[in-house]
Amino acid sequence: MANYNKKSIEDICVKGKRTLVRCDFNVPMKEGKITSDKRIVEALPTIKYLLDNGAKVILCSHMGKPKGEVNPKYSLAPVAARLSELLGKNVALAADTVGPDAAAKAAALGEGEAVLLENTRFDAREEKNDPTMAKALADMAEIFVNDAFGTAHRAHASTAGVADYLPAVCGYLIQKEIGIMGKALENPERPFVSILGGAKISDKLNVVQNLLTKVDTLIIGGGMSYTFLAAMGHTVGDSLMDESKIDYCKNVLAEAEAKGVKILLPVDRMVADAFPNPIDADIPVTLIDGRDIPDGKDGLDIGPKSAELFATEVKNAKTVVWNGPMGVFENPVLNKGTLAVAKALAESDAISIVGGGDSAAACEQLGYDDQITHISTGGGASLEFLEGLVLPGIACLNDK
């Protein structure tokens, strides 16, 4: 079992210490401008705590996929500018990540000052977790703080490798993630309901397996539900279905029955003749009341009865974890099921946890994000967390 009881920034003295902070500043950009500064804003509590307590703060992050080469398109310069605005103090950008400019700017920091290193992925050694890069990062600092949950499932030089050379603690973002999600998985208030959606069953095999040992009810929607329905003997028409996973789904259904875990699958469907263009609002859809879908029809969202069935289960829960949409959420005609689940979570008294990606987008789109207990900042990381995997960026932190 993973140990989530990690030291945080409040467990160590940071005054006067050069503190390397791994953030997730992989913000969306368009024509050189930041289109959402949400990830920068989420990092502020940790950065402000360190600055207010006299640390000399060295921030680092990746952005995009520059593939180990310097590419101005992925420069963190816009992030440094936005950080300076939000903090009300200048955050200089180093011209490199572990080169002479980074080292000089880090060495020159006074207490309560911050510098941002250039994109860690401009260095090909980052994604290989090369110890020479990890050591070069560590040489600039005395403490390592990981606050980038979105990359905690990656064993990279700046997320895990650097912890081989420095005392390593978590910031407030990771502390919140492992505190809330860790408790939900290891010691949940019951009934514990998990909702899984998304396109492919193959993406969630290990998640399903792990959750079967923990939940009271497993709700399955989205594209992955068609393989389960096929395993139960239903016709699924032209819907997304993985023939190679039919036996796996049969085993899951049998295992759930043996363990007393309730599995809920859709009881009605919104179908169309073909998979739509994501923004085509004119796509003709038909409601099929029942689980069998005729040939030539593609199931693309859950129907109103399914939405009500799932919402009722959520209302009776004490802990709910949701990962993955109920249908083709990008299409305005086929997002009703996903939005219904988001609404049910927002109106529930349960501890509600949403695992990033489209599920998080649905909650934000409806303005429900402040009514959800916790929306994870990392899609891939939260998925591996639900699988019960040890995340390298968390495992490397010092235990309390």
N, C-alpha and C positions, 0 to 999 in steps of 0.2 A: 504494500500500500504506500502511495506517495505521502511524503511528510509535508504538510502545508504550514507547519508551525515555524515560520521563518522570521529572522530578525528584520526589523524595519529601520527607517531613518531615525525614528525616535529612540531606538535602542542603543545608539552609539553617539559619541561626541563628534560633531562635525566642525566645530569652530576652528577656523584657521586651516582646515584641511582641504587639500586639493581633491575634489570629489568628482569622479567621472560618472555621469548619469546617462544611461542608455534610454532614450525616449523613442516613441513611435511618431515621427514627424512625416510619415509617408502620406502626405495630404494630397487630395485631388487637385490637379493643375489644369488650366486652360490658357493657352497663349501667354505663358509666363506668369499668370496670376493664380493665386490660391482661390479655389471655388468654395471650399469649406475649411474653416480653421478649427473644427471640432477637436481634432486630435491634439492640436497645440494647446487649446483651452483645457483639455483634460489633463495635460501634463503640468499645468500651472501650480496646483497645490503643492506638489513635491518640490518644484523649483523654488517657489516662494518660501517654503519652510527652510530649505537649505540656505538661501540667500539671507533670510531674516536671522538665521542662527550662525551667520559668519562664515559659512563655507565658501570656498573658492570653486565655483561651479563650471565644470567642463562638460558641455552637452554633446551628445553624438546620436546619430540616427542614419538610417538608409532612406532613400527615396527612389521609387521605381525600380527598374531592372537595367542598370547601365552595363551589366555584364563585366564588371572588373575594369572598366575603362572610364577615364574622365570624359564626361559628356555634359556640357553646359545646360542642356535641357533638364537635367536632373540635379542641378545645383541647389543647395539649401539656402541660397541667398534670400529668396522670398520669405523663408521661414525665419531667418535671423531678423529680417525687417519687421515681420509681424510680432515676433517675440518681444522685440524692443518696444513696440507700441503697447502691447498688453502688459508688460512689466513696468513700463514707465522708466526704463533705463536702457542704456545701449548694450546690446548683445552683439559683439563683433563676430564676424565669420572668419575662421581660419581658411587660408588658401588651400590647405591640404588636410588629410586626416591624421596621419602620424608623421608628417614631414617636419622640416625645420620651422615653418610658420606656426603650425599647431603647437609644437613644443615651446616656442618662444612666447606665444600668446598665453598658453597655460601657465608658464613659469611667471609671467608678469602679473597675473591676477592678484587683486587685493581681496580682502574679506568682503563678502557680499557682492562680488562681481561675477559675471558669467561670460563665457565664450562658447560659440558653437563650432564644432569641427565640421569640415566638409563631408559630404556623403560617404558613409563607410564603404558602400559598394563600388566606389571609384577605385578601390583597392581589390585586386583579384583574390587576395588572401582572406578577405572577410568571410565569404561563404564557404571557404574550405576549413574554417576554424584554424587557420595557420597560427601556431604558437608564436612565431616571430612577430606577427601583427598584434596578437593579444598582448604580448610582452611590451611592445612599443606603446600601446594604449595605456597599459598599466604603469609604465615608467613616468607618465605625465601626472599620475595621481597617487593618492594615499588610501582612498576608499572607492569602492565600486557600488553604484546604486542601479539596479535594473528596475525600470518602470515601464517597459515596453511589453505588455502582455501579448500584443498582436504578433510579436516575433519570438515569444518565449518557447515555442515549439521548434525553433531553429537553433541548432548548435553552431553558432557563428562566433567569430573572434570577439565581436563587441557585445554579444548576448550571453555567452557562456565562458568562452576561452579566457577572458580577462580575469575571471574569478579565480583562476589558478594562481594568480599573483597578488591579489588584493583581498582584504576583508570585503565581503559582499553581502549587501542587504537589499531589501525591496523598498520601492517608493509606495506612495499611497494607492496608485492605480492597481498595481499587482497585489498589494495587501488586500484591497477590496475584492479583487477577482478570486483570490485563493481563499479568502475568508468566507465569502458568500457561497461560491460554487463548491468549495471544499466541504463546507458543512452540509450543503444540500445533498451531496453525493454520499458522504460518510455517515451523517447523522440527521436525516431529514425529518421535518415535522410531517406526520402522515394524516390523511392519504397523500402519497407522493405520485404525481402524474407527470409523465413526460410526453411531449408532442414532437414527433419527427416528421419532417417533410423533405422536399427537395427532389431532384430528378432521379438520381440513381440509387438503387439499393446497395450497389457495390461500394459507394462512398460511406455507407453507414453500417456495414456489417458488424464491425467491432463495437460500435456505439450501441447497437441493438443488443448484442451479446452481453455487454457490461451492464446496461440498464435493466435487463431481465432479472439480474440478481439484486436490484435495488428498489425498483418502482412497484407500486400497487396497480397502476394502469398505464399502458403504453398505447398512445393514439398515433396512428400512422396515416398520413395523407400525402399529397404530392405524387409525383411520378413513381416513387418507390412503392406506393400502395398497390399498383396494378400487378406487380409480381406476387404479392401476398394474395390478392384476389384470385389470380390464376392458380395459385397453389391450393386454394379452397375449391377449385373447380368452376369458377366463374369465367365467362367469356369477357375479353377486354378489348375486342375490336382491334383498331390500329394504335392503341395506346402504348406508351413507353413500357416495355416489359422485358425483363432479363431472363430468357429461357434457362440459362445456366444456373440461375439462383432459385429455381422453383423448389428443388429438394431442400435447400437451405431454409427457405420460408416455411416449408412444411415442418421442418425440425423445430423452428422457432415457435410456431403455433403449438406444437405438441409440448415443447418445454415450458411455454407460458402456462398451458393448462395444468401441467404437472406441478408447477410452482405456485399456482393460484393467482397468477398475474392476468388481469383482464386486458385483452387487446381489442381496441376499437378501430374499425376500418370504415371508410365511407359507405353510406347506404344509398346515396344518390349522386349524380354527376352532371356537370356541364360538359357537353361534347360538341365537337365541330367536325367538319369534313377533313380538315388538315391543320397542322401546327401553324399558328398565326405569326404574322409579322408582329413583333412586340408592341408596336404603337398603333396597330390597325384597330381602331375603335368600331369599325363597321362589320367585323367578323360575325357571321350568323351563328349563334350558339343555340343548342337545344338542351333542355333539362331531361335527363333520364332518371325516372324514379325507380330505383332498384340497383342491383350490383352488376347486372349483365349488360355489357356494351356490345351493340351489333357490329358486324364487319363494316369497314369503311368509315367508322366513327372513331375519333381520337378524344379520349378523356383528358380534359385540360384544367378542371377545377372541381372542388367538392361542391355539392348542391346545398340548398338551404336546410334540408333535414339533417345532413351530416354536420353542418355548421352548428345547428342547435344541439345535436347529440354531443359534440365535442365541448361546446360552451357549458352545457349542464355538468359535464364531468369536471371541467375546470372550476366551476363555481363551488363544487363540493370538496375541492382539494385544499390542502394546507401548504403544499410545496408544488410548484409547476416549473418544469424546465422545457423550453421550446427552442428547437433548432430546425429551420427549413420551412419554406412556404408550402401552402396547400395546393397551389396551382401555378399557372404561368403568370406570376405576380406582376411582371413588367407590363402586361397588357391590361388596359383599364377595364375591359369587359370580363377578364378572367382573374381579377384580384379579390373578388368578394369573399371567398373562403378564407384567404390569408388575413384579410382585414377583420373578418368576424372573429377569428382566433385572437387577434391583437386586442380587439374590443373586450372579449371575454376575460383576457388576462388583466387588462386595465381595470375592469370592474370587480375583479376577484379580491378577496381578502387574503389570499394565499401569498406566501413568499414566491415572487415570480421572477424567473431568470430567463433572459432571452440571449441566445448564443450568436450574436453578430449577424452579418450578411443581410439577406432579404427580410428575415424576421425582424431584425432591428430597424430596417428601412420602413417596414409596415407600421411599426409602433411610432416611429418619428413622423411618418407621413400623416398619421391621424392625430398627432399631438398627444399621444399617450405616453411618451417616453418618461414623463415625470410621475406617471402612475404605476410604472413597473419598478419592482424592487431593484433590479439590476439588469442593465443591458451590457453584455460583454463587449469589450473593445477589440476582441480578436476572434474572427470567424474560424480560421484554421486551428488556432490555439484552443478555442473553447471546444471544438469538435474533438480534438485529441484529449482534452481534459475529460470530456464525457466518455471517452473510450477507456478512461482509467490509466492512460499512459503517463509516464513521468516526463514532464516538460524540461528540457535541458536548461532553459533560462531561469527556471525556478529551483530545480534540483541543485544548481551550483551555489545557491545562496546559503549563508550561514544559518544553522538551526538555532532557535531560541534555547 
